[in-house]
Amino acid sequence: MAHIRLIEPDEATGPLKDEYDAAVGRAGKVFNIVKAMSLRPGVLRRSMELYKGIMFGPSGLGRRERELLATVVSRTNGCHY
């Protein structure tokens, strides 16, 4: 099994700490999917911008429908996060 080094919230500094603080503000914690990008804070920031655009941007779908679609796709892809 592959191993990705994850930077924990108490180790984060600089831009990564800012991203982790924002994650805690959004969800109350830093999920592992966010930690998986911890070695590249710039990539994490852009990934979160994409996520927010998809989940909160203008769309014909409501928030619940978007979450349901994300859940179905994750399940279909075998993602457990």
N, C-alpha and C positions, 0 to 999 in steps of 0.2 A: 504494500500500500504506500502511495506517495505521501510525503509529509510536507506541509507548508508551515513555515515559521509564522506564528501569529504574535503580534505585539498586543499585550494586554492593556486595558485602559490605564492602569496605574503606572505603566512604563511609557506611555505616549507623551510626546512633547511636540511643540511647534504646530505645523499644519495638521498633523495627525491628531493631536489632542483637540484641536478645533473641530475636526470631523467627528471624533468620538463624543465630544460634548454635544454636538448637534444631534448625534444618534440617540444619546440619552434623552435629550429634549423631545425628540420625536416618539421614541418607543419605550423610554424608561430604562433601557439597557443597550449594550453594544452586542448585536447579534454576530455569530461566527461568520456569516456571509460578508459582513463589513470588515471584520478582523482579517479575513482572507486577503484583503487588498491593503493591509496595513503597511506593507513594505513599499507601497507606491501611493502615498497620500494624494498626489495629483490625479492619478487614475481613479482613486476612491471618490474624490470630489466630483469628477466628471460623471462617474457612474451614478452617483446620487442625484446629480442634475438630471440625467436621463430618466432615472426612476421617478423623480418628482414630476417631470414633464409628462410621463406616461400615466402616472396614477392621479395627478391633480390638475393637469392641463386641460384645455378645452377639448371636449369629446361628446359624442352622442351617448356615451355610456356613463352611468352613475358610478359612484365610488364602490358600492357593493358589487356591481357587475364586474368592475375591473378587478377587485379582490377575488371574486369567484373565478374569473378567467385565469388569474395568476395561480390560484390554487390548483385548478384543473391541469394547467400546463405543467406545474411542478410535479404533480402526482403522475402525470403521463410520462414525464421525463425521469421519474424515479428519484427526484430531489426530496430530501427529508428535512430541509431547513425551511 
